[in-house]
Amino acid sequence: MGRLFAIEIIYRGIYQKTLASRISRAIVLAAHQEGKPGISFGRYGDSPERNGIPAKNFAIVGTDQETLEQGMAKYEPKEVDITIAVDDTLFKGVESWAWYGLQPVNKLLKPGGTLIVTSRETPEALIKMAHRKETPYQLAIVKGTPSFSGLWVYKDDHTDVRILGAIAKLLPELFSLKSVQKAIVNEWKDPVKAESAARSCERISTTEVMPNQGNPEIPYKFEFPKWHEMGEGIAIPSIPAGRAVEDPVSHATGGFRPDRNPTFKKFTTRTMRPVVNFDTCIKCTLCWLQCPDSCFDVTPEGLYDANMQACCGCGVCEAVCPVKDCVTMVNESEFGDNASQWEDWKKDKAAYKIWLEDKIKTRSERSHGFRYRGQYEEQIPEMLRIAREG
């Protein structure tokens, strides 16, 4: 048998679907230039178009047809040579409707494999976010903001070809830079994109991540019942309706907080989260009504507190809020917990105002897609400058 190569691309639903499929397809096309057969395919949950839900694309390449067919016989690879994360907040771990429980972003990496991420963070900052792995692996950063190519219409920011150029440097046994440039020109008829791949290949470098580095927390796990442990029937308890909310200062109760699934926590899928200015809230109810996950709790005084255990970061609340900057989407990497914003505001309104202003300042030039549909045209020149100049 020959050598089997496997690469996974982890991306966020519809926002990065086009981007991930282009990367996966181009990996196979580049390998074809060297006579290696391959296949690219997707794996995702029951609603892959849903905003914020992580999904995967795979590219499998063999040095010969028999080796490839052996790899294709599996549902999906159990280990990969390279994992590509096109959004750096995925480093905290990913949970989807397509697999079970929170998974470390580096879970499938072979010992010594490479984790490639699009980010402007330092290796040290990213390593802290990723869960620890029992064996060493390599971290490679393609400099740039997370690309949301693929939401309403594909806008080209060269993220795809820059990742392809990095792969040529990091896994030369799969394909050379010359082969990937040929595939780029054949597929997209754009020599500028081929040049971007070459520049990325020249610049990319790796940092070795050791087993004692990273987030030491053990992700949530559960055991499936054995066939002989299952009864004739199974009953799944329903989720209770909910209860009133207690004010942390006065201890008065009121409003309503629905009970939620105790196991599946959508916050692990977030790339951004809403921060709320309760002082400017007009209690219009639009965020509460329009939230697709019913993640807003109604407080005793009629305000709306986004429950960060339930929020997937879709940004609908920001889009429908009629008050400027009352709800603002901020990058998830700015937060370390899922504490209630309303409770913090009630306990110390002055301190909360300072915290709120500090978080809003960190908002990147890219706001959420729901708010600015023309954002890609604004980003492209910046991304092309990074591609050309580093």
KOLZA-509786 format. One record per residue (C-alpha): x, y, z. Coordinates in steps of 0.25 Angstrom, whole numbers, plus 2048, in hexadecimal, padded with zeros to 3 digits. Layout:
BEGIN
XYZ;...
This chain:
BEGIN
800800800;80480E7FD;80381B806;7F6821809;7F583080C;7E9836814;7E5844816;7D984A81D;7D485881C;7CB85D828;7C2869825;7B6870829;7A986C822;7A5874816;7AE880819;7BB878815;7B586C80D;7B9871800;7C7874805;7C986680B;7C485F7FF;7CD8677F6;7D98637FF;7D58557FF;7D38547F0;7E085B7ED;7E88527F6;7E38467ED;7E684D7E0;7F48517E4;7F78427E8;7F183E7DA;7FC8467D4;80683C7DA;7FE8307D6;7F882E7E4;7E982A7E4;7E08317EE;7D28357F3;7CC8417FA;7BF840802;7B784680D;7B384281B;7A984A823;79C84A82B;78E84A828;78E859825;79B85C81F;79686A81A;79386F828;79C87A82C;7A7877836;7A6868836;7B4862833;7B5858828;7C0850821;7C584E813;7D0843810;7DA841805;7DF833804;7EB8307FA;7F28237F8;7FF8207F1;7F78157E9;7E98127E6;7E98067EF;7ED80E7FB;7E38187F8;7D880E7F7;7DC808805;7DB81680B;7CE819804;7C880C80B;7C8814818;7BC81E81C;7C782881E;7D6828822;7D9825830;7E682D830;7EB837827;7F883D822;7F384B822;7E7852829;7E3860823;7DB86982C;7D6875824;7D287C830;7DB87E83C;7D087D847;7CE86F843;7DB86C84B;7D286C857;7CC85F853;7C085C849;7B385684B;7A9853840;79D84B83D;7A5842835;7AD83C840;7AC83984F;7B1843859;7BB84E859;7C884A851;7D6850853;7D9857846;7E684E845;7DF841848;7E183A83B;7F083E839;7FA834837;806835841;80F84083A;803844831;80185382E;7F585C833;7F4867829;7EB87382D;7E8881827;7EA88B832;7F1898836;7F4892844;80288D849;80587F84A;805880859;7F788685A;7F287B851;7F9870858;7F2874865;7E487385E;7E6864859;7E5858862;7F1850865;7F584585D;7FC838861;806839856;80E845850;80884C844;80C85883B;80486683B;80586E82E;7FE87C82D;7FA882820;7F9891823;7EB897821;7DD899827;7D388D827;7CD88D819;7BE88C818;7BF889809;7B2881805;7A788880D;79E88F802;7A888F7F7;7B688B7F5;7C08977F7;7CF8947F4;7D98977FF;7E488D7FB;7E2885808;7E0878800;7ED8797F8;7F587E803;7F287280B;7F58697FF;80286F7FE;80586D80D;80185E80B;80C85D7FF;816861809;811859815;80E84C80E;81784C802;81483D800;8068407FC;80984A7F2;8138557EE;8118647EC;8128627DD;8078587DD;7FE8617E6;80086D7DD;7FD8657D1;7F08607D7;7ED86F7DB;7EF8747CD;7E78697C7;7DB86A7D1;7DA8797D2;7E287F7C6;7E98897D0;7F888A7D0;7F78947DC;7F18897E4;7FC8807E1;80688B7E5;7FF88C7F2;80187D7F5;81087E7F2;81188A7FC;80A882806;813876804;81F87F806;81A885813;81387A81A;81B874826;81786B832;81786B841;81885D848;80D85B852;81185285E;807849866;809852872;80485E86A;7F6863868;7E886286F;7E985787A;7DA85687B;7D4848877;7C984B86D;7BB845870;7BA83786E;7AF82C86F;7AE81D86D;7A4817863;79C80B869;7A07FD865;7967F585D;7947EC869;7927F8872;7867FD86A;7787FA86F;76C7F7866;768805866;76F812869;76981F86E;77082D86D;76B837878;766844872;76C851875;764859880;75D86587C;76586F884;764878890;765887895;77288E895;7788938A3;77E8A18A4;78C89F8A9;78B8AC8B2;77C8AD8B6;77989E8B5;76C8A28AF;7678988A5;76089A898;762898889;76588B883;771882881;76D875879;77486887C;77E864872;78585786D;78E853878;79884C86F;799853861;79F861863;79F869856;7A987385C;7B486A857;7B186E849;7B287D84B;7BB886843;7B5893849;7AB896854;7A28A1857;7A58AB862;7998B3867;7988C286C;78C8C0876;78C8D0878;7888D286A;77E8C6868;7708CB865;76A8BD868;7658BC85A;7658AD85B;76B8AB84D;7788A4851;76F89A85A;76589884E;76F896843;77A88E84A;779880843;77E87984F;77588085A;782883861;77D890867;778890876;76E89A87A;7728A1887;7698A6892;7698B488C;7668B087E;7748B1878;77A8A5870;78789E874;78E89586A;790888870;79F88486C;79D87586E;792875863;79788085A;79E87B84D;7A2889849;79988B83C;79889A83D;78989B83B;7878A3847;7918AD843;78B8AE835;77C8B083B;7808BA846;77B8C8843;7848CF84D;7928D2848;79D8CA84F;7928C4859;7968B6854;7A48B584F;7AB8A884A;7B98A684F;7C389C84C;7C2890855;7D188F858;7CF89C861;7C789486B;7CB88A875;7BE88587B;7AF885878;7AB88D884;79D895884;79F8A387F;7928A8885;7978A3893;7A48AA892;79D8B788E;7938B689A;79F8B48A3;7A78BF89F;7A28C8893;7AE8D1893;7B88C6892;7AF8BF887;7AF8CC87F;7BE8CC87F;7BF8BD87B;7B48BF870;7BC8CA86A;7C98C286B;7C38B7864;7BD8BF859;7CA8C5856;7D08B8853;7C58B6848;7CD8B383B;7CB8BB82E;7C38AF82A;7B58AF831;7AB8A4830;7A68A0822;7988A2825;79B8B1828;7A48B481C;7A18AD80F;7AC8B5808;7B78B1811;7BF8A8808;7C18B47FE;7C78BC80A;7D08B080E;7D58AC801;7E08B77FF;7E58B480D;7E68A580B;7ED8A77FE;7F78B0805;7FA8A580F;7FB89B804;8058A37FC;80D8AA808;80B8A1814;
